Amino acid sequence: MLYEEGPDGKPLVTGLRMHRAGEMSTVHADCYVAALDCQGAKKLLPADWRKYPIFDNIHRLQGARSPVMSISGNL
């Protein structure tokens, strides 16, 4: 995940690095959506984002019977 700190101090995603068949590309979009289980979300989020409670709380989640996690909201 490529990101920078926005003017309000909140993280701003600027792109995603994608690997496929040994080739790397960068994707830029207006909006990013990821469908992940809890462990996948923990791996995707940068460690620096743990300073934000909404992202730090993700590390407290444990996988349940359902592999679905839905997070939305503003920082």
N, C-alpha and C positions, 0 to 999 in steps of 0.2 A: 504494500500500500504506500503510495506517495502522498505526502501531506505537508502542510506548513501551518504555522500559527496564523490565524486570521486576525484582522484588525481589532476584534473584540477579545482576543486572547484564547479563543476556542479553536480546536483543530479544524482545518479545512482540507478535505481530500482533494488532491489535484490529479490523481490518476492511479491506475492499478498496473502493476507489472505482471504479465501473464507468461507462463512457460508452457510450451506445448511441443512435444516431439523434439526436445533439445533446442528449440528456438525461443527467443525471448522477444516479447513485444510490449508496448505500453498502450494502455487504453485510457482515453480521456472522455468523460461524459458529464452531462448535467446532473445526473443522479446515479447512485450505485446501490445495488440490492444484492445481498448475499443470503443464500439459504444454507445454513450450517447447523450442525449439532453443537452442543455446549462446548465440547473440546475443540471443535473447528473454530468457533468464534474466539475462544481464548487464544488460539494460535494466530489468528488473523490480526487481532488488535495490537497495535504497537505498545510496548511496555510503557512508554512515556504517557500514554493516555490513562494510566491507572491513577493519575492525579485528579481525574474527573470522576466524581462518585458514580455517575451513571455507567461508566465503563469499568470502574473498579468492582462494582457489585456483580458484574458478569463472572468474575473469578470466584465468587461465592456460590454460584449455581452448580448443582450436581446433576448429572444425567439422570433422567427418569425413564419410565417405560416408553414414553413418547419421545422420539428424537427431534421434536419440534421446539423451537424457541422463537419468540417474537418480541422484538424490542423496538420501541418507537418513542419519539419525544424530542424535545429541544434541549440542548445543553444549557 
